[in-house]
Amino acid sequence: MAFISANNEWSPLKSVIVGRATYSNFPSEPQHMIANTMPEAYIELFRPNNPFPEHICKRADAELDQLASILHGEGIKVYRPNIVNWQHIGGYTGSMPRDGLITIGNHIIESAFAWNCRRQEIELAYGGILRDLALDASVKVIRAPKPPVPNTIYDDIEDNEPKNTNTQTWTINNTRPAFDAADFMRFGATVIGQYSHVTNQKGVEYLNSQVPTGYSVSMLETTNPHAMHIDTVILPLRQGLLVYHPGRVSEESLRKQAVLADWDLRPVPFTPKPRLDPPSYTCSDWLVMIVLVLDGRKVIVDETDTEFAAWMEELGKEPIFCPLRHVNSIGGASHCATVDLVREG
């Protein structure tokens, strides 16, 4: 089996990275960034050297261990990262590898993070895995370009006054490439992405320059002023079937993507219930959409998201339940907590 090979989000998953939540720290970035991307109720927690509650991290780690066990039981090879004390280095977390890595064909590409607090994340937690994968001559590992010192990504942007780029207003400028891998999804040779508070034009151009020959990046028109990661906008479930958040993207915009022109596109038909216990420090209730598709039929769903799971069954899917609420607290769900390395076909 190839070490690296993934061209979409739904073919049978054969190899994956699953993150770790130990020592996760509230991310610390300029106030205008936090105010535009994080839930208002918890903004005061996003300050330097403020760890997530210890019980949240411990339970999130147990949930990620269970996710890894489920995947192993499905015959999927699982890699786990190093444990890093993010509190000691002013970092964020090792629990969300999807934000920092994307596999496209036989390339695995590291994000050029906009956030300063994430600049060491991939090297410290996942660098060993990347070096092991790179031992296979068929694999191309592309590490992120070094940001300028000092970092210029927030220059000339006043607090709480995002600048206008493309069709939205964002809290970063375009002085250097910036992108999170979680702003992109694979649809065969087309990689669909969105601009956001962590992905700029130079970041898109950089990613497009690094994808394998024959692949290209196509940007989706979205309508979320707080955009940060595409996983709560669209969810492809199999070839020809995609569900989407109707408040963040329109069917018309989706149809403009040539690869989606003849797909069955379904808006999520309900508003997710609030996630209150444990607190959703970093995310909206639309985390319900962030499921890991195992093979076009099976999907990993949080054990409490029964309404979404029932809808998945109506669409011909088989939900596999896993507790993930404490992972949610730190910043994501089953898809966020993983990186596809091999998808068959």
LINWO-V833238 format. One record per residue. RES is the residue in one letter. OMEGA is omega in whole degrees, 0 to 359 (* if undefined). Layout:
{{RES/OMEGA} {RES/OMEGA}}
This chain:
{{M/179} {A/176} {F/183} {I/175} {S/178} {A/183} {N/178} {N/185} {E/190} {W/178} {S/184} {P/181} {L/183} {K/182} {S/190} {V/168} {I/174} {V/186} {G/175} {R/185} {A/184} {T/175} {Y/179} {S/187} {N/172} {F/179} {P/180} {S/178} {E/180} {P/187} {Q/182} {H/176} {M/182} {I/182} {A/183} {N/184} {T/185} {M/179} {P/186} {E/185} {A/187} {Y/187} {I/184} {E/180} {L/184} {F/182} {R/183} {P/173} {N/177} {N/183} {P/167} {F/179} {P/185} {E/182} {H/176} {I/181} {C/181} {K/180} {R/176} {A/178} {D/178} {A/178} {E/179} {L/174} {D/179} {Q/176} {L/179} {A/179} {S/178} {I/182} {L/177} {H/178} {G/177} {E/179} {G/183} {I/176} {K/185} {V/172} {Y/177} {R/183} {P/172} {N/170} {I/182} {V/175} {N/183} {W/180} {Q/181} {H/184} {I/181} {G/179} {G/184} {Y/188} {T/170} {G/187} {S/187} {M/184} {P/178} {R/180} {D/191} {G/182} {L/174} {I/175} {T/177} {I/187} {G/178} {N/176} {H/167} {I/193} {I/179} {E/177} {S/167} {A/188} {F/170} {A/185} {W/177} {N/185} {C/180} {R/189} {R/180} {Q/192} {E/185} {I/181} {E/186} {L/184} {A/191} {Y/183} {G/179} {G/177} {I/181} {L/180} {R/177} {D/179} {L/183} {A/177} {L/175} {D/184} {A/181} {S/185} {V/174} {K/177} {V/183} {I/180} {R/185} {A/173} {P/180} {K/177} {P/178} {P/175} {V/358} {P/178} {N/185} {T/193} {I/180} {Y/184} {D/176} {D/173} {I/183} {E/178} {D/177} {N/177} {E/179} {P/178} {K/182} {N/171} {T/184} {N/182} {T/181} {Q/174} {T/186} {W/185} {T/172} {I/177} {N/183} {N/183} {T/178} {R/177} {P/174} {A/171} {F/167} {D/178} {A/182} {A/171} {D/185} {F/176} {M/183} {R/174} {F/186} {G/182} {A/178} {T/175} {V/182} {I/180} {G/174} {Q/167} {Y/183} {S/177} {H/178} {V/181} {T/181} {N/184} {Q/179} {K/176} {G/178} {V/179} {E/179} {Y/180} {L/180} {N/179} {S/185} {Q/182} {V/181} {P/176} {T/180} {G/178} {Y/176} {S/180} {V/179} {S/187} {M/182} {L/175} {E/180} {T/187} {T/182} {N/181} {P/179} {H/188} {A/174} {M/179} {H/189} {I/186} {D/175} {T/177} {V/181} {I/177} {L/174} {P/184} {L/175} {R/175} {Q/176} {G/181} {L/180} {L/173} {V/185} {Y/176} {H/186} {P/176} {G/184} {R/176} {V/180} {S/175} {E/179} {E/179} {S/179} {L/181} {R/177} {K/175} {Q/185} {A/183} {V/182} {L/189} {A/183} {D/180} {W/169} {D/184} {L/185} {R/173} {P/174} {V/191} {P/180} {F/174} {T/182} {P/177} {K/179} {P/176} {R/189} {L/186} {D/358} {P/184} {P/173} {S/185} {Y/193} {T/192} {C/176} {S/179} {D/180} {W/168} {L/179} {V/182} {M/189} {I/179} {V/177} {L/178} {V/184} {L/185} {D/183} {G/177} {R/181} {K/178} {V/176} {I/183} {V/174} {D/187} {E/179} {T/182} {D/187} {T/179} {E/178} {F/180} {A/179} {A/178} {W/176} {M/179} {E/177} {E/180} {L/176} {G/180} {K/176} {E/180} {P/169} {I/187} {F/177} {C/176} {P/184} {L/187} {R/179} {H/169} {V/176} {N/182} {S/185} {I/175} {G/179} {G/182} {A/190} {S/179} {H/180} {C/187} {A/185} {T/169} {V/173} {D/172} {L/177} {V/167} {R/185} {E/175} {G/*}}
